[in-house]
Amino acid sequence: MRKEIEINGCVEVPAEMTMDEFCAAFIEFVEAKGWYFGGGFREIVDGYYVNRDGKKEKHVADEE
């Protein structure tokens, strides 16, 4: 039997932590448990999604 849990939420981290550092720590935690993660990550700064190039996108409260 295969069981999965979908995660939908945010983790508040120190401002100096990079997205790469967070992803590495998260994946390390998951793999240390013998689990697997499939999905993605999105960075949010001051309520705005941020592209990988550092440019702000839409606000998280904006509807699509």
Summary of the structure (lengths in Angstrom):
residues: 64
radius of gyration: 13.9
end to end distance: 36.2
largest distance: 42.4
contacts: 83
relative contact order: 0.12
helix: 22%
strand: 16%
